Amino acid sequence: MSRMARTLQLLFQGRTVSEIGADLGMRGEAVEAMIDHLVREGYLSSIQCGGCGFCTGGCSCKTEQRMFALTPKGDA
Protein backbone atom coordinates (compact mmCIF):
# COMPACT_ATOMS: atom_id res chain seq x y z
CA MET A 1 0.00 0.00 0.00
CA SER A 2 1.36 3.42 -0.91
CA ARG A 3 1.99 6.08 1.73
CA MET A 4 -0.81 8.21 0.29
CA ALA A 5 -3.28 5.32 0.46
CA ARG A 6 -2.17 4.48 4.00
CA THR A 7 -2.52 8.14 5.01
CA LEU A 8 -6.09 8.20 3.67
CA GLN A 9 -6.85 4.99 5.56
CA LEU A 10 -5.43 6.31 8.82
CA LEU A 11 -7.21 9.67 8.48
CA PHE A 12 -10.48 7.81 7.93
CA GLN A 13 -9.79 5.92 11.18
CA GLY A 14 -9.49 9.25 13.00
CA ARG A 15 -5.74 9.06 13.59
CA THR A 16 -3.78 12.24 14.32
CA VAL A 17 -0.91 13.63 12.26
CA SER A 18 1.51 12.43 14.95
CA GLU A 19 0.04 8.93 14.89
CA ILE A 20 0.15 8.80 11.10
CA GLY A 21 3.75 9.99 11.12
CA ALA A 22 4.73 7.30 13.62
CA ASP A 23 2.95 4.62 11.57
CA LEU A 24 4.62 5.71 8.33
CA GLY A 25 8.01 6.68 9.76
CA MET A 26 7.54 10.31 8.67
CA ARG A 27 7.87 13.66 10.42
CA GLY A 28 4.67 15.57 11.14
CA GLU A 29 5.57 18.26 8.60
CA ALA A 30 5.82 15.64 5.87
CA VAL A 31 2.43 14.19 6.84
CA GLU A 32 0.89 17.69 6.76
CA ALA A 33 2.37 18.24 3.29
CA MET A 34 0.95 14.92 2.11
CA ILE A 35 -2.49 15.83 3.48
CA ASP A 36 -2.32 19.20 1.69
CA HIS A 37 -1.40 17.34 -1.52
CA LEU A 38 -4.35 14.95 -1.06
CA VAL A 39 -6.69 17.95 -0.70
CA ARG A 40 -5.26 19.63 -3.83
CA GLU A 41 -5.60 16.39 -5.81
CA GLY A 42 -9.23 15.92 -4.73
CA TYR A 43 -8.86 12.87 -2.48
CA LEU A 44 -9.87 14.82 0.63
CA SER A 45 -12.00 17.86 1.29
CA SER A 46 -11.55 20.17 4.24
CA ILE A 47 -14.60 20.33 6.54
CA GLN A 48 -15.75 22.45 9.44
CA CYS A 49 -16.94 20.99 12.72
CA GLY A 50 -20.66 20.27 12.52
CA GLY A 51 -21.15 19.69 16.23
CA CYS A 52 -21.30 16.58 18.34
CA GLY A 53 -21.55 13.31 16.51
CA PHE A 54 -20.37 14.76 13.20
CA CYS A 55 -16.98 13.05 13.10
CA THR A 56 -14.86 10.38 14.78
CA GLY A 57 -13.63 12.97 17.29
CA GLY A 58 -16.63 12.25 19.51
CA CYS A 59 -16.82 15.85 20.75
CA SER A 60 -13.26 15.62 22.03
CA CYS A 61 -11.91 17.69 19.14
CA LYS A 62 -10.93 21.30 19.36
CA THR A 63 -12.29 23.69 16.77
CA GLU A 64 -8.78 24.71 15.70
CA GLN A 65 -8.06 21.18 14.49
CA ARG A 66 -8.14 20.59 10.77
CA MET A 67 -10.72 18.02 9.75
CA PHE A 68 -11.16 16.24 6.45
CA ALA A 69 -13.66 14.05 4.63
CA LEU A 70 -12.89 11.51 1.96
CA THR A 71 -14.17 12.51 -1.44
CA PRO A 72 -15.51 9.88 -3.87
CA LYS A 73 -12.06 9.92 -5.49
CA GLY A 74 -10.40 9.26 -2.13
CA ASP A 75 -12.83 6.48 -1.30
CA ALA A 76 -12.12 4.61 -4.54
C-alpha positions as CSV (number, residue, x, y, z in Angstrom):
1,M,0.0,0.0,0.0
2,S,1.4,3.4,-0.9
3,R,2.0,6.1,1.7
4,M,-0.8,8.2,0.3
5,A,-3.3,5.3,0.5
6,R,-2.2,4.5,4.0
7,T,-2.5,8.1,5.0
8,L,-6.1,8.2,3.7
9,Q,-6.9,5.0,5.6
10,L,-5.4,6.3,8.8
11,L,-7.2,9.7,8.5
12,F,-10.5,7.8,7.9
13,Q,-9.8,5.9,11.2
14,G,-9.5,9.3,13.0
15,R,-5.7,9.1,13.6
16,T,-3.8,12.2,14.3
17,V,-0.9,13.6,12.3
18,S,1.5,12.4,15.0
19,E,0.0,8.9,14.9
20,I,0.1,8.8,11.1
21,G,3.7,10.0,11.1
22,A,4.7,7.3,13.6
23,D,3.0,4.6,11.6
24,L,4.6,5.7,8.3
25,G,8.0,6.7,9.8
26,M,7.5,10.3,8.7
27,R,7.9,13.7,10.4
28,G,4.7,15.6,11.1
29,E,5.6,18.3,8.6
30,A,5.8,15.6,5.9
31,V,2.4,14.2,6.8
32,E,0.9,17.7,6.8
33,A,2.4,18.2,3.3
34,M,1.0,14.9,2.1
35,I,-2.5,15.8,3.5
36,D,-2.3,19.2,1.7
37,H,-1.4,17.3,-1.5
38,L,-4.4,14.9,-1.1
39,V,-6.7,18.0,-0.7
40,R,-5.3,19.6,-3.8
41,E,-5.6,16.4,-5.8
42,G,-9.2,15.9,-4.7
43,Y,-8.9,12.9,-2.5
44,L,-9.9,14.8,0.6
45,S,-12.0,17.9,1.3
46,S,-11.6,20.2,4.2
47,I,-14.6,20.3,6.5
48,Q,-15.7,22.4,9.4
49,C,-16.9,21.0,12.7
50,G,-20.7,20.3,12.5
51,G,-21.1,19.7,16.2
52,C,-21.3,16.6,18.3
53,G,-21.5,13.3,16.5
54,F,-20.4,14.8,13.2
55,C,-17.0,13.0,13.1
56,T,-14.9,10.4,14.8
57,G,-13.6,13.0,17.3
58,G,-16.6,12.3,19.5
59,C,-16.8,15.8,20.7
60,S,-13.3,15.6,22.0
61,C,-11.9,17.7,19.1
62,K,-10.9,21.3,19.4
63,T,-12.3,23.7,16.8
64,E,-8.8,24.7,15.7
65,Q,-8.1,21.2,14.5
66,R,-8.1,20.6,10.8
67,M,-10.7,18.0,9.7
68,F,-11.2,16.2,6.4
69,A,-13.7,14.1,4.6
70,L,-12.9,11.5,2.0
71,T,-14.2,12.5,-1.4
72,P,-15.5,9.9,-3.9
73,K,-12.1,9.9,-5.5
74,G,-10.4,9.3,-2.1
75,D,-12.8,6.5,-1.3
76,A,-12.1,4.6,-4.5
